[in-house]
Amino acid sequence: MIPKEIFKLGEDWLTASITLSIAKGETPIELSTNAREKINASAQIVANIVAKGKAVYGINTGFGPLCTTKISKEETKILQSNILKSHGVGVGEPIATEIAKLMLILKAQSLAKGYSGISETTLDRILWHIEHNAIPVVPSQGSVGASGDLAPLSHLFLPLIGLGKVNYKGTVMETSVLFKQTGLSSVTLGPKEGLALINGTQFIAAHAVKVVEKLHSCLSQADIIGAMMIEGLQGSVKPFFNELHALRPYKGNIHVAKRIKRLLKGSEIMEDHIDCDRVQDPYSLRCMPQVHGASRNAWLHLKELVEVELNSVTDNPIIIDEELTISGGNFHGQPLAMALDYACLAASELGNISDRRIYLALEGNSPGVPKLLMKETGINSGYMILQYTTAALASENKGLCFPSSADSIPTSLGQEDHVSMGSIGGRKALQVLENVEKILAIELLTAAQAFEFRKPMKSGVFLEAIHTAIREKVAFADKDRVFSDDIEKGIEMIKDQTIIHVIEKISKKEGISLKTKFTHEFEVY
């Protein structure tokens, strides 16, 4: 693999896809000379503040409700390591190693901007962890998403002072063991450094990066699977005409309608019923541009906010210059918390309408398609029970859609009297998306089964190729079998983005594009 252009931390514009590329080791990172100069200048300002003895929050005072407690010059370093220890109170299963690595990358980007008072030595150690894939173990629960993600970030950086655990070379070990294996030793944190490490929104933002990635994948595949279901049930192409959507020009609606219309282009199946007497289709077919499109618009909103967050300084206090340090609220997670709740709902609705299409396919109301998608029923239940699973998943998602950001429980003895709960919103959104992937996998199988009954008629070049790809993994079902095996293969196809890769291959081979005037906004992140 040819490495991509080196990303300069603190200087270059970070996006969700670049962050993921760095995490995969595809894009190298560096701290430029200019960035190092800014970092060192900021650290020197902090040292000067300590030397002068003027009280500045988090540098020579206690934290939270202890902000009026002055700390002596000699104790400022002890204070910084103590904050990592005392705030390491996370519980629950560890987050995915990938998300913990994303947190490291996002924190490095923020610190590299030179407003945090972090030392060059400490930041270089963070970069070592990224480069050598020595990823700290971070519990999933414990952040309220306001003074930054205090608990998870504390666990993320406990290894800097020789504590906590790391996942290194596939093994979870105590940091002391890592030090023995690598020859490293603890970093001595200077004034403000501990607070700079644990103040920030990197837990929320890392989850948001994954939501951007996974929701985009689900949106793209939902359009394709939905188009195949239209073919299988001989739905109408008219609801996807631009003339309709020009009269209500939401970007997402237009983008989805044009994609689906092009997927159906050249279809013998569509031509076969062009003069049929059906007036209109149920909403789950007819309103895909409106429903998928609304979820697309929610995704776009999240993407735009995530990019702002990835290129921001979110710790506290902020070191502007020798004369100005500001204790503000850049660590508050509300901007992403609300957007993640919106994205969670958008994802859930994608699964909800998918379940409705699956149910529609089982009814047997489309000419040529048997009830329960199997000709010999009675002794065979056909695809009936697969929809039970999607109904259960869709219902579970609805319960998870209560907005985390609607809640706030005061902490820190009332000093932190409004919190975002964005960390919970991020975790819930990913949980919903895991369920949506499973629902889409079942719709993929159901649509392919319905599609089969249209033979020997052919669809357009895209959907024919996709159906072939599905049949390479999952055979047509003419009698009952253990469908969980099929579902697992379907889920694997969704996670591997098999049908997206087929689209890309055919598009390149045939010179047919699914691009719209909004492609850059909806397909680039």
C-alpha positions as CSV (number, residue, x, y, z in Angstrom):
1,M,0.0,0.0,0.0
2,I,1.4,3.4,-1.0
3,P,1.2,5.7,2.1
4,K,-1.0,8.8,1.7
5,E,0.4,12.3,2.1
6,I,1.6,12.9,5.6
7,F,-0.9,14.6,7.8
8,K,0.5,17.5,9.8
9,L,-1.2,17.5,13.3
10,G,-2.5,20.8,14.4
11,E,-2.1,22.4,11.0
12,D,-4.0,20.3,8.4
13,W,-7.8,20.0,8.2
14,L,-8.9,16.7,9.8
15,T,-12.0,14.9,8.5
16,A,-13.7,11.7,9.6
17,S,-12.2,9.7,6.8
18,I,-8.7,11.0,7.4
19,T,-9.0,10.2,11.1
20,L,-10.0,6.6,10.2
21,S,-7.2,6.4,7.6
22,I,-4.7,7.4,10.3
23,A,-6.1,4.8,12.7
24,K,-5.7,2.1,10.0
25,G,-2.1,3.1,9.5
26,E,-2.7,4.3,5.9
27,T,-2.0,7.9,6.5
28,P,1.2,8.9,8.5
29,I,1.2,11.8,10.9
30,E,3.8,14.2,12.1
31,L,4.4,17.3,14.2
32,S,6.0,20.0,12.1
33,T,8.6,22.3,13.3
34,N,6.1,25.1,13.3
35,A,3.6,23.1,15.4
36,R,6.4,22.2,17.9
37,E,7.3,25.8,18.3
38,K,3.7,26.7,19.1
39,I,3.5,23.8,21.6
40,N,6.7,24.8,23.3
41,A,5.6,28.4,23.5
42,S,2.3,27.5,25.1
43,A,4.1,25.3,27.7
44,Q,6.5,28.1,28.5
45,I,3.5,30.4,29.2
46,V,2.2,27.9,31.7
47,A,5.7,27.7,33.3
48,N,5.8,31.5,33.6
49,I,2.3,31.5,35.2
50,V,3.5,29.0,37.9
51,A,6.7,31.0,38.5
52,K,4.7,34.3,39.0
53,G,2.3,32.6,41.4
54,K,-0.8,34.2,40.0
55,A,-3.9,31.9,40.5
56,V,-5.0,30.4,37.2
57,Y,-7.6,27.6,37.1
58,G,-6.1,24.2,36.6
59,I,-2.5,25.3,36.6
60,N,-2.0,26.2,40.3
61,T,-5.6,25.7,41.6
62,G,-7.7,22.6,42.3
63,F,-10.3,21.4,39.9
64,G,-14.1,21.8,39.7
65,P,-15.5,22.9,43.0
66,L,-11.8,23.2,44.3
67,C,-11.1,25.9,41.8
68,T,-10.5,28.4,44.7
69,T,-8.0,26.2,46.4
70,K,-4.5,27.5,45.6
71,I,-1.8,24.9,45.0
72,S,1.9,25.6,45.7
73,K,4.6,25.7,43.1
74,E,6.0,22.4,44.4
75,E,2.7,20.6,44.3
76,T,1.6,21.6,40.8
77,K,3.2,18.5,39.2
78,I,1.7,16.1,41.8
79,L,-1.7,17.7,41.1
80,Q,-1.5,16.7,37.4
81,S,-0.8,13.0,38.0
82,N,-3.3,12.9,40.8
83,I,-6.0,14.2,38.4
84,L,-5.5,11.2,36.1
85,K,-5.7,8.8,39.0
86,S,-8.8,10.4,40.7
87,H,-10.7,10.8,37.5
88,G,-10.1,7.2,36.2
89,V,-13.4,6.0,37.5
90,G,-14.8,4.4,34.3
91,V,-16.9,1.2,34.4
92,G,-18.4,-1.2,32.0
93,E,-17.0,-3.1,29.0
94,P,-14.0,-1.5,27.3
95,I,-14.7,0.5,24.1
96,A,-13.4,-0.9,20.8
97,T,-9.7,-0.6,20.4
98,E,-10.3,1.3,17.2
99,I,-12.3,3.9,19.0
100,A,-9.7,4.3,21.7
101,K,-7.1,4.9,19.0
102,L,-9.3,7.4,17.3
103,M,-9.5,9.2,20.7
104,L,-5.7,9.4,20.8
105,I,-5.5,10.8,17.3
106,L,-8.2,13.4,18.0
107,K,-6.5,14.5,21.3
108,A,-3.2,14.8,19.5
109,Q,-4.8,17.0,16.8
110,S,-6.3,19.3,19.5
111,L,-3.1,19.5,21.6
112,A,-1.0,20.1,18.6
113,K,-2.7,23.5,17.9
114,G,-0.6,24.9,20.8
115,Y,-3.3,26.4,23.1
116,S,-3.2,23.7,25.8
117,G,0.2,24.1,27.6
118,I,1.1,20.5,26.9
119,S,4.8,19.7,26.7
120,E,6.4,18.4,23.5
121,T,7.6,15.3,25.5
122,T,4.1,14.3,26.5
123,L,2.7,14.8,23.1
124,D,5.5,12.7,21.6
125,R,4.6,9.9,23.9
126,I,0.9,10.0,22.7
127,L,2.2,9.8,19.2
128,W,4.4,6.8,20.2
129,H,1.2,5.0,21.3
130,I,-0.5,5.8,18.0
131,E,2.5,4.7,15.9
132,H,3.1,1.5,17.8
133,N,-0.6,0.5,18.3
134,A,-0.2,0.4,22.1
135,I,-3.8,1.4,22.7
136,P,-5.1,2.1,26.2
137,V,-8.0,0.2,27.6
138,V,-10.9,2.6,28.1
139,P,-14.1,1.6,29.9
140,S,-17.3,2.6,28.1
141,Q,-19.2,4.2,30.9
142,G,-18.6,7.1,33.2
143,S,-18.6,10.3,31.1
144,V,-21.4,12.8,31.3
145,G,-19.9,14.7,28.4
146,A,-19.4,18.1,29.8
147,S,-16.1,18.9,31.5
148,G,-14.8,16.9,28.6
149,D,-15.0,13.2,28.7
150,L,-13.1,13.1,32.0
151,A,-13.3,9.5,33.0
152,P,-12.6,7.9,29.6
153,L,-9.8,10.4,28.9
154,S,-8.2,9.7,32.3
155,H,-8.1,6.0,31.4
156,L,-6.8,6.8,28.0
157,F,-3.8,8.6,29.5
158,L,-3.1,6.7,32.7
159,P,-0.4,4.7,30.7
160,L,1.6,7.9,30.3
161,I,2.3,7.7,34.1
162,G,2.7,4.0,34.1
163,L,-0.8,3.0,35.2
164,G,-3.8,1.5,33.6
165,K,-3.9,-1.1,30.8
166,V,-3.0,-1.2,27.1
167,N,-3.8,-3.5,24.2
168,Y,-0.4,-4.2,22.7
169,K,0.3,-6.7,19.9
170,G,-3.1,-8.3,20.5
171,T,-2.6,-8.7,24.2
172,V,-4.2,-6.7,27.0
173,M,-1.5,-6.0,29.6
174,E,-0.7,-3.7,32.6
175,T,1.3,-0.6,31.5
176,S,4.1,-1.8,33.7
177,V,4.5,-4.9,31.5
178,L,4.4,-2.6,28.4
179,F,7.3,-0.6,29.9
180,K,9.3,-3.8,30.5
181,Q,8.8,-4.9,26.9
182,T,9.6,-1.6,25.3
183,G,12.0,0.1,27.7
184,L,9.7,3.1,28.2
185,S,9.3,4.9,31.5
186,S,6.6,7.1,33.0
187,V,6.2,10.7,31.7
188,T,6.5,13.4,34.4
189,L,3.6,15.7,33.8
190,G,4.1,19.4,34.2
191,P,1.7,22.1,35.3
192,K,-1.7,22.0,33.4
193,E,-0.8,18.8,31.5
194,G,-3.1,16.4,33.4
195,L,-6.0,18.8,32.9
196,A,-5.2,19.3,29.2
197,L,-5.2,15.5,28.7
198,I,-8.6,14.8,30.4
199,N,-10.5,18.0,29.4
200,G,-11.9,17.5,25.9
201,T,-14.6,15.8,23.8
202,Q,-12.5,13.1,22.2
203,F,-14.7,10.2,23.5
204,I,-17.8,11.8,22.1
205,A,-16.0,12.8,18.9
206,A,-14.4,9.4,18.3
207,H,-17.8,7.8,18.5
208,A,-19.2,10.4,16.2
209,V,-16.5,9.6,13.6
210,K,-17.6,6.0,13.7
211,V,-21.3,7.0,13.4
212,V,-20.4,9.1,10.3
213,E,-18.7,6.1,8.8
214,K,-21.3,3.4,9.7
215,L,-24.4,5.6,9.0
216,H,-23.0,6.5,5.6
217,S,-22.5,2.9,4.7
218,C,-26.0,2.0,5.8
219,L,-27.5,4.9,3.8
220,S,-25.7,3.9,0.7
221,Q,-26.7,0.3,1.0
222,A,-30.3,1.1,1.9
223,D,-30.8,2.9,-1.4
224,I,-29.4,-0.1,-3.3
225,I,-31.3,-2.8,-1.4
226,G,-34.5,-0.6,-1.7
227,A,-34.0,-0.5,-5.4
228,M,-33.8,-4.3,-5.6
229,M,-36.9,-4.5,-3.5
230,I,-38.7,-2.2,-6.0
231,E,-37.7,-4.6,-8.8
232,G,-38.8,-7.7,-6.8
233,L,-42.2,-6.2,-6.0
234,Q,-42.5,-4.4,-9.4
235,G,-42.9,-1.0,-7.8
236,S,-43.2,2.2,-9.9
237,V,-40.2,4.3,-11.0
238,K,-42.3,7.5,-11.2
239,P,-41.8,8.5,-7.5
240,F,-38.1,8.9,-8.3
241,F,-38.5,11.3,-11.2
242,N,-36.6,14.6,-10.8
243,E,-39.7,16.5,-11.8
244,L,-41.3,15.6,-8.5
245,H,-38.4,16.3,-6.3
246,A,-37.6,19.6,-7.9
247,L,-40.9,20.8,-6.3
248,R,-39.6,20.0,-2.8
249,P,-35.8,20.3,-3.3
250,Y,-34.3,18.8,-0.2
251,K,-30.7,17.8,-1.0
252,G,-31.1,14.3,0.5
253,N,-34.3,13.6,-1.3
254,I,-32.9,14.6,-4.7
255,H,-29.7,12.6,-4.1
256,V,-31.6,9.4,-3.1
257,A,-34.2,9.6,-5.9
258,K,-31.6,10.1,-8.6
259,R,-29.5,7.2,-7.3
260,I,-32.4,4.8,-7.2
261,K,-33.7,5.9,-10.6
262,R,-30.3,5.1,-12.1
263,L,-30.1,1.8,-10.4
264,L,-33.4,0.9,-12.1
265,K,-32.4,2.1,-15.5
266,G,-32.5,-0.4,-18.4
267,S,-34.6,-2.9,-16.4
268,E,-36.8,-5.3,-18.3
269,I,-38.7,-5.9,-15.1
270,M,-39.7,-2.2,-14.9
271,E,-40.7,-2.2,-18.6
272,D,-42.8,-5.3,-18.1
273,H,-45.4,-3.5,-15.9
274,I,-45.2,0.0,-17.3
275,D,-48.9,-0.1,-18.3
276,C,-50.2,-2.0,-15.3
277,D,-53.4,-0.7,-13.5
278,R,-51.7,-0.2,-10.1
279,V,-52.1,3.4,-9.1
280,Q,-49.5,3.7,-6.4
281,D,-47.1,1.8,-4.1
282,P,-47.1,1.6,-0.3
283,Y,-45.0,4.3,1.3
284,S,-42.0,2.0,2.1
285,L,-41.4,1.9,-1.6
286,R,-42.8,5.1,-2.8
287,C,-41.3,7.4,-0.1
288,M,-37.8,6.2,-0.1
289,P,-36.4,9.5,-1.3
290,Q,-38.3,11.3,1.5
291,V,-37.4,8.9,4.3
292,H,-33.8,7.9,3.2
293,G,-33.3,11.5,2.2
294,A,-34.2,12.8,5.6
295,S,-31.7,10.5,7.2
296,R,-29.2,11.7,4.6
297,N,-29.8,15.3,5.7
298,A,-29.3,14.3,9.3
299,W,-26.0,12.5,8.4
300,L,-24.8,15.6,6.5
301,H,-25.5,17.8,9.6
302,L,-23.5,15.4,11.8
303,K,-20.6,15.3,9.3
304,E,-20.3,19.1,9.2
305,L,-20.3,19.4,13.0
306,V,-17.8,16.6,13.4
307,E,-15.4,18.3,11.1
308,V,-15.6,21.5,13.2
309,E,-15.0,19.4,16.4
310,L,-12.0,17.5,15.0
311,N,-10.3,20.8,14.2
312,S,-11.1,22.5,17.5
313,V,-9.4,23.0,20.9
314,T,-11.7,21.6,23.5
315,D,-9.7,21.5,26.7
316,N,-9.7,24.1,29.5
317,P,-8.3,26.6,30.4
318,I,-7.1,27.8,27.0
319,I,-3.7,29.5,26.8
320,I,-4.1,32.4,24.4
321,D,-0.9,34.3,25.3
322,E,1.1,35.5,28.2
323,E,-1.6,38.0,29.2
324,L,-4.7,35.9,28.5
325,T,-5.8,32.5,29.7
326,I,-9.5,31.7,29.5
327,S,-11.4,29.2,31.6
328,G,-14.5,28.7,29.4
329,G,-16.6,25.8,28.2
330,N,-15.1,24.5,25.0
331,F,-15.1,21.0,26.6
332,H,-18.9,20.9,26.7
333,G,-20.2,18.2,24.5
334,Q,-23.6,19.7,23.6
335,P,-22.9,20.5,19.9
336,L,-22.2,16.9,19.1
337,A,-24.6,15.5,21.7
338,M,-27.6,16.9,20.0
339,A,-26.4,16.0,16.5
340,L,-25.7,12.4,17.7
341,D,-29.2,12.1,19.0
342,Y,-30.5,13.3,15.6
343,A,-28.3,10.8,13.8
344,C,-29.5,8.0,16.1
345,L,-33.1,8.8,15.1
346,A,-32.0,9.0,11.4
347,A,-30.4,5.5,11.6
348,S,-33.4,4.0,13.4
349,E,-35.8,5.3,10.8
350,L,-33.6,3.7,8.1
351,G,-34.1,0.3,9.8
352,N,-37.8,1.0,10.4
353,I,-38.7,1.6,6.8
354,S,-36.5,-1.4,5.8
355,D,-38.5,-3.6,8.1
356,R,-41.7,-2.3,6.4
357,R,-40.4,-3.3,3.0
358,I,-39.5,-6.8,4.3
359,Y,-43.1,-7.2,5.6
360,L,-44.4,-5.9,2.3
361,A,-42.4,-8.6,0.4
362,L,-44.0,-11.3,2.5
363,E,-47.6,-10.4,1.9
364,G,-47.9,-12.0,-1.5
365,N,-49.7,-9.0,-3.1
366,S,-47.2,-8.5,-5.9
367,P,-48.1,-10.6,-9.0
368,G,-45.7,-13.5,-9.4
369,V,-44.2,-13.2,-5.9
370,P,-45.6,-15.9,-3.6
371,K,-46.7,-15.3,0.0
372,L,-43.8,-15.6,2.4
373,L,-41.5,-15.6,-0.7
374,M,-41.8,-19.4,-1.1
375,K,-44.1,-21.3,-3.4
376,E,-44.7,-24.4,-1.2
377,T,-45.8,-23.1,2.2
378,G,-47.6,-24.9,4.9
379,I,-44.9,-27.3,5.7
380,N,-42.5,-24.4,5.0
381,S,-42.8,-21.1,6.8
382,G,-40.7,-19.3,4.2
383,Y,-39.3,-16.0,5.2
384,M,-42.0,-15.3,7.7
385,I,-39.8,-15.5,10.8
386,L,-37.0,-13.4,9.4
387,Q,-39.3,-10.4,9.7
388,Y,-39.8,-11.2,13.4
389,T,-36.1,-10.5,13.9
390,T,-36.3,-7.2,12.0
391,A,-39.4,-6.2,14.0
392,A,-37.5,-7.0,17.3
393,L,-34.5,-5.0,16.1
394,A,-36.6,-2.0,14.9
395,S,-38.4,-2.0,18.2
396,E,-35.2,-2.1,20.2
397,N,-33.9,0.9,18.2
398,K,-37.0,2.9,19.0
399,G,-36.3,2.4,22.7
400,L,-32.7,3.6,22.1
401,C,-33.9,6.8,20.4
402,F,-34.7,8.7,23.6
403,P,-32.3,11.7,23.3
404,S,-29.5,11.5,25.7
405,S,-28.9,15.2,25.4
406,A,-32.4,15.8,26.8
407,D,-31.1,14.8,30.2
408,S,-28.7,16.6,32.5
409,I,-27.7,15.6,36.1
410,P,-25.5,18.1,37.9
411,T,-22.0,17.0,38.9
412,S,-18.9,18.4,40.7
413,L,-20.9,19.7,43.6
414,G,-22.9,21.9,41.3
415,Q,-20.0,23.5,39.5
416,E,-20.9,21.5,36.5
417,D,-24.6,22.0,36.7
418,H,-25.5,21.3,33.0
419,V,-24.0,18.4,31.2
420,S,-24.5,17.0,27.7
421,M,-24.6,13.2,28.2
422,G,-23.1,13.1,24.6
423,S,-21.0,10.1,25.5
424,I,-24.1,8.1,26.0
425,G,-25.6,9.4,22.8
426,G,-22.5,8.3,20.9
427,R,-22.6,4.8,22.3
428,K,-26.4,4.5,21.6
429,A,-26.1,5.7,18.1
430,L,-23.5,3.0,17.3
431,Q,-25.7,0.4,19.0
432,V,-28.6,1.4,16.8
433,L,-26.4,1.2,13.7
434,E,-25.3,-2.3,14.6
435,N,-29.0,-3.2,14.6
436,V,-29.7,-1.4,11.3
437,E,-26.9,-3.4,9.7
438,K,-28.7,-6.6,10.7
439,I,-32.1,-5.3,9.4
440,L,-30.5,-4.3,6.1
441,A,-28.9,-7.7,5.8
442,I,-32.3,-9.4,6.2
443,E,-33.8,-7.1,3.6
444,L,-30.9,-7.9,1.3
445,L,-31.8,-11.6,1.5
446,T,-35.5,-10.9,1.2
447,A,-35.1,-8.6,-1.8
448,A,-32.9,-11.1,-3.6
449,Q,-35.5,-13.8,-3.0
450,A,-38.3,-11.6,-4.5
451,F,-36.0,-10.6,-7.3
452,E,-35.6,-14.3,-8.2
453,F,-39.2,-14.6,-9.1
454,R,-38.8,-12.1,-11.9
455,K,-36.6,-14.4,-13.9
456,P,-36.1,-14.8,-16.8
457,M,-36.6,-11.0,-17.1
458,K,-33.5,-9.0,-16.2
459,S,-32.9,-5.8,-14.3
460,G,-30.4,-3.1,-15.1
461,V,-26.7,-3.8,-15.1
462,F,-26.2,-2.8,-11.5
463,L,-28.9,-4.9,-9.8
464,E,-28.2,-7.9,-11.9
465,A,-24.5,-7.8,-10.8
466,I,-25.6,-7.3,-7.2
467,H,-28.0,-10.3,-7.3
468,T,-25.2,-12.4,-8.7
469,A,-22.9,-11.3,-5.8
470,I,-25.6,-12.2,-3.3
471,R,-26.1,-15.7,-4.8
472,E,-22.4,-16.4,-4.6
473,K,-22.9,-16.3,-0.8
474,V,-26.5,-17.2,-0.2
475,A,-28.5,-19.6,-2.4
476,F,-32.2,-19.2,-3.4
477,A,-34.5,-20.8,-0.8
478,D,-37.1,-23.2,-2.1
479,K,-37.7,-24.8,1.3
480,D,-37.0,-24.0,4.9
481,R,-33.5,-24.1,6.3
482,V,-31.6,-22.6,9.2
483,F,-31.9,-19.0,8.1
484,S,-29.6,-17.7,10.8
485,D,-26.7,-19.0,8.7
486,D,-28.0,-16.9,5.7
487,I,-28.5,-13.9,8.0
488,E,-24.9,-14.1,9.2
489,K,-23.6,-14.1,5.7
490,G,-25.9,-11.2,4.9
491,I,-24.5,-9.2,7.8
492,E,-21.0,-10.0,6.7
493,M,-21.9,-8.6,3.2
494,I,-23.3,-5.4,4.8
495,K,-20.3,-4.9,7.0
496,D,-17.9,-5.6,4.1
497,Q,-19.9,-3.3,1.9
498,T,-20.0,-6.0,-0.8
499,I,-22.8,-4.4,-2.8
500,I,-21.2,-1.0,-2.7
501,H,-18.0,-2.5,-4.2
502,V,-20.1,-4.2,-6.9
503,I,-21.6,-0.8,-7.7
504,E,-18.2,0.8,-7.9
505,K,-16.9,-2.0,-10.2
506,I,-19.8,-1.9,-12.6
507,S,-19.8,1.9,-12.6
508,K,-16.1,1.9,-13.7
509,K,-16.6,-0.9,-16.2
510,E,-19.7,0.4,-17.9
511,G,-19.0,4.1,-17.5
512,I,-22.3,4.7,-15.7
513,S,-22.2,6.9,-12.6
514,L,-24.6,7.2,-9.7
515,K,-23.3,10.7,-9.0
516,T,-25.6,13.6,-8.4
517,K,-25.1,17.3,-8.0
518,F,-24.9,16.6,-4.2
519,T,-22.4,13.7,-4.4
520,H,-19.5,15.7,-2.9
521,E,-21.7,16.6,0.2
522,F,-23.2,13.1,0.7
523,E,-20.5,10.7,-0.4
524,V,-17.3,12.4,0.9
525,Y,-16.5,12.6,4.6
